[in-house]
C-alpha cells in the first residue's frame, strides 16, 4: 500500500508517461468535396476514402526536457523579479517626486516671503531674537533661490 500521496502521484505520472509513448493513436487523412485535406483521429462518417496514416513517435529526451523546463522556470523567475524591481523603483521614485514637490513649494514660499520685505530674525538658543540686517537678508534670499533651483526642476 502506498502511504504517501507524493509517491502515488509519482507512480501514476510514470505510468501515464510510459503508456503515452507506447500507445500511439491512429490518424486518418482524407480530402473533402472542396479539395480540403483533413486529419483526424476518427475516420470520416460520410466518406469512405480515408487513408490511415502511421505516426511514428519516439520517446523524448527526459534530461533535455527537464533542462528546458528549468530554463523556462528560471526565465519566468527572472521576469517576475525584474517586474517587481521595476514596480518598487517606480514607487520609490514616486515618493522622491512627492518630496521634491513639497520642498519646491516650501522653497518658493520662503523666497516669496523674503522678497516681500519686512524684518526677519532668527531665534537664539536663549530665546532672544537676532534681527537680520540687509546683508543677512540678501544671503537668505540667495539661499532660498538656490533651494528653488535645486528642488523645482
Phi and psi in degrees as a GROMACS rama.xvg file:
@    title "Ramachandran Plot"
@    xaxis  label "Phi"
@    yaxis  label "Psi"
@TYPE xy
-84.7424  124.512  UNK-2
-92.4343  -25.4673  UNK-3
-107.919  135.417  UNK-4
-63.0536  -29.6699  UNK-5
-63.3693  -45.9391  UNK-6
-68.3762  -33.3618  UNK-7
-64.649  -45.0681  UNK-8
-63.3885  -40.6333  UNK-9
-62.8478  -43.1262  UNK-10
-64.8544  -43.74  UNK-11
-64.9712  -42.8068  UNK-12
-62.633  -43.954  UNK-13
-62.6557  -42.044  UNK-14
-64.0699  -41.4154  UNK-15
-65.5055  -42.1079  UNK-16
-64.2426  -41.0932  UNK-17
-65.9905  -41.5426  UNK-18
-73.1127  -27.4573  UNK-19
-67.78  -34.4256  UNK-20
-83.4746  -24.8426  UNK-21
-82.325  -43.3851  UNK-22
-97.7087  94.167  UNK-23
-90.4626  138.222  UNK-24
-79.6595  153.114  UNK-25
-75.8977  145.853  UNK-26
-124.181  137.099  UNK-27
-113.832  143.868  UNK-28
-126.45  134.026  UNK-29
-153.398  163.29  UNK-30
-114.899  130.418  UNK-31
-83.9478  -178.166  UNK-32
-63.0101  -24.9679  UNK-33
-88.7786  1.78463  UNK-34
86.4689  6.00749  UNK-35
-80.165  129.71  UNK-36
-87.7255  135.933  UNK-37
-124.444  147.999  UNK-38
-126.114  138.219  UNK-39
-156.645  158.935  UNK-40
-83.9814  -7.80349  UNK-41
-116.023  140.577  UNK-42
-70.8878  154.536  UNK-43
-66.9791  144.72  UNK-44
-77.4646  -37.3934  UNK-45
-93.3009  -26.9291  UNK-46
-107.268  139.544  UNK-47
-97.3681  -8.49792  UNK-48
-91.4461  47.3863  UNK-49
-87.7321  136.53  UNK-50
-102.289  132.015  UNK-51
-81.5511  130.586  UNK-52
-111.204  130.149  UNK-53
-86.2453  124.728  UNK-54
-105.903  119.997  UNK-55
-92.4101  122.431  UNK-56
-111.988  146.014  UNK-57
-122.907  157.271  UNK-58
-74.1833  132.438  UNK-59
-73.383  161.126  UNK-60
-82.5682  105.452  UNK-61
-62.0013  -40.2273  UNK-62
-65.9416  -42.6686  UNK-63
-65.5454  -40.4448  UNK-64
-64.0956  -42.0178  UNK-65
-63.2669  -42.0936  UNK-66
-64.4781  -41.3814  UNK-67
-64.6741  -42.7585  UNK-68
-62.3715  -43.43  UNK-69
-64.2326  -37.5821  UNK-70
-65.1495  -41.427  UNK-71
-65.2684  -39.6868  UNK-72
-63.0725  -42.6675  UNK-73
-62.5167  -43.6096  UNK-74
-62.4983  -42.4638  UNK-75
-62.4404  -44.2518  UNK-76
-62.5003  -42.2882  UNK-77
-61.5615  -42.3875  UNK-78
-63.5054  -42.5032  UNK-79
-64.8822  -45.0933  UNK-80
-62.0498  -41.671  UNK-81
-63.7247  -43.7593  UNK-82
-63.2192  -43.6114  UNK-83
-64.8377  -38.1887  UNK-84
-65.5875  -44.2125  UNK-85
-61.562  -38.5052  UNK-86
-65.0446  -44.7397  UNK-87
-63.588  -42.3676  UNK-88
-63.0886  -39.543  UNK-89
-65.2726  -41.27  UNK-90
-65.514  -41.447  UNK-91
-63.7079  -42.1025  UNK-92
-64.4874  -36.8429  UNK-93
-63.0458  -41.2882  UNK-94
-64.2249  -43.9351  UNK-95
-62.2434  -41.0958  UNK-96
-63.4801  -38.2665  UNK-97
-66.2164  -40.3067  UNK-98
-65.0011  -43.3915  UNK-99
-62.3503  -41.0585  UNK-100
-64.2692  -41.1731  UNK-101
-66.5936  -42.685  UNK-102
-63.1194  -39.0388  UNK-103
-62.2024  -47.3426  UNK-104
-58.9141  -47.2591  UNK-105
-65.3766  -38.5639  UNK-106
-65.3472  -42.2865  UNK-107
-64.3012  -41.8005  UNK-108
-62.7066  -42.8485  UNK-109
-63.7075  -43.1241  UNK-110
-63.2533  -43.7097  UNK-111
-61.7869  -41.9256  UNK-112
-63.4819  -43.6335  UNK-113
-67.0068  -36.153  UNK-114
-75.7754  -23.1164  UNK-115
-71.5506  -10.3445  UNK-116
91.2521  -166.54  UNK-117
97.6805  179.248  UNK-118
-102.009  139.481  UNK-119
-122.657  151.863  UNK-120
-146.233  167.232  UNK-121
-124.133  138.318  UNK-122
-88.0244  126.268  UNK-123
-80.765  173.448  UNK-124
-61.6888  -31.8933  UNK-125
-85.4033  2.9996  UNK-126
92.9311  -6.69979  UNK-127
-77.3722  152.645  UNK-128
-93.1419  137.58  UNK-129
-112.877  111.029  UNK-130
-79.7827  139.741  UNK-131
-80.8298  142.345  UNK-132
-91.7749  -178.192  UNK-133
-60.9421  -38.5917  UNK-134
-65.169  -43.9463  UNK-135
-67.3553  -37.9225  UNK-136
-63.1528  -41.1483  UNK-137
-65.1116  -36.7951  UNK-138
-62.7881  -43.3125  UNK-139
-64.5993  -39.3013  UNK-140
-63.344  -44.1488  UNK-141
-62.6178  -41.2024  UNK-142
-64.7478  -40.7976  UNK-143
-65.3038  -38.9098  UNK-144
-64.4276  -39.61  UNK-145
-63.6066  -40.0337  UNK-146
-63.8628  -42.0753  UNK-147
-62.1599  -42.4395  UNK-148
-64.2094  -37.8822  UNK-149
-74.0028  -44.5456  UNK-150
-90.9632  -22.4846  UNK-151
-103.616  72.1992  UNK-152
